[in-house]
Amino acid sequence: MSFASDSVGIVTPQKYSFEQPLELECGRVLPRFELMVETYGELNETKSNAILICHALSGHHHAAGYHHEDDKKPGWWDACIGPNKAIDTNKFFVVAVNNIGGCHGSTGPISPNPENDNLPYGPDFPLVTVRDWVRTHILLSDQLGIDKWYAIVGGSLGGMQALQWSIDYPDRLERCAIIASAPKLSAQNIAFNEVARQSILSDPDFHHGQYLSKDSYPRRGLILARMVGHITYLSEEAMKQKFGRDLKSGKFMYGFDVEFQVESYLRYQGERFSRNFDANTYLIMTKALDYFDPAREYESSLTKALANTKCRFLVISFTTDWRFSPKRSEEIVNALITNHKPVSYVDIDAEQGHDSFLFPIPLYVNTLRAFLGGEAHLRSASTFQEPK
């Protein structure tokens, strides 16, 4: 199979092991942990051209390229990562990591628990937070020998990680791109997450999280959780254009099986997700979303939380994203402006809703490319100019 000239081609994940105990915000300790990582491009001699990619709820380390020649789909952010793309692997060394609590190779609920005869953690895996993830990123940075990231970039839950990075480790990143994200979840978003969790928790095959020992998994619960999520990720216009009210068979069947194309699509996505994602991981990831609020330790003031940041910021929102609306991005921008921090903000007119950040929308891609600048090996250089 031949790959496009702007593809990173075949990539091989790497596992990084950390033998030191990791104390988590919840008060529990992981005696050791592992992170699954993919890298694209080459790290320069001064190690000044590294970009960290933070993933969203159901994301992972496979952000670009292919694992095998016969793969039909590339990594989840292949639209933006590769030679001459917005995150140009001809210039940058790009690191994508699967967070702890995940189910794609990093230590999580399906990993062996060294304190329980190496049986899978299952529901005993501790709840983790965005700050916990950032602390593991720091340990990974140290192992890679990267003292300062050229940029940290993330969409949705990934944007929350990028924001937390700028607050907790202001000296270790130059640029921060926060895309389709928010400074904390609204009550409505927490409610959506709770509906998704209850669909899993109430599935008879959940077995209180011990489904692996029962050689089963909460298929129906995961399907429903994904269906709920998928509806919120798309805009009404995107669903209208993609499905309308089209009938699968062309006529009413007067029953409760699939009749409309949108029903067929949701069931397909839910079924596919249920086979590839761990239920305990889904519960953990949604809770991390709920808990995120970096202003909590700063008298609930986002302005105070961002007062000591030192990096440049790019904040991007999308007009049809009602899950994380532009108003939520503007909260971040306004707090940064109040602190006289260097920030650029773009609200992109897009039809894809929250999922817009996954698509190569020209203005979006060009804005991200401009923000990342030209010569990555010169720390002080940037071709990006702040709008007047």
Secondary structure, DSSP 4 states (H G I P E B T S, - for coil): ----TTS--B---EEEEE-S-EE-TTS-EES-EEEEEEEES---TTS--EEEEE--TT--S--SSBSSTT-SS--TTTTTEETTSSEETTT-EEEEEEPTT-SSSSSSTTSB-TTTTT-B-GGGSPP--HHHHHHHHHHHHHHHT-SSBSEEEEETHHHHHHHHHHHH-GGGBSEEEEES--SS--HHHHHHHHHHHHHHHT-GGGGGGTGGGGT---HHHHHHHHHHHHHHHS-HHHHHHHTTT-BSSSS--SSSS--BHHHHHHHHHHHHHHHHS-HHHHHHHHHHHHH--GGGGTTT-HHHHTTT--SEEEEEEETT-SSS-HHHHHHHHHHHHHTT--EEEEEE--SSGGGGGGS--HHHHHHHHHHH-S-TT-TT--------
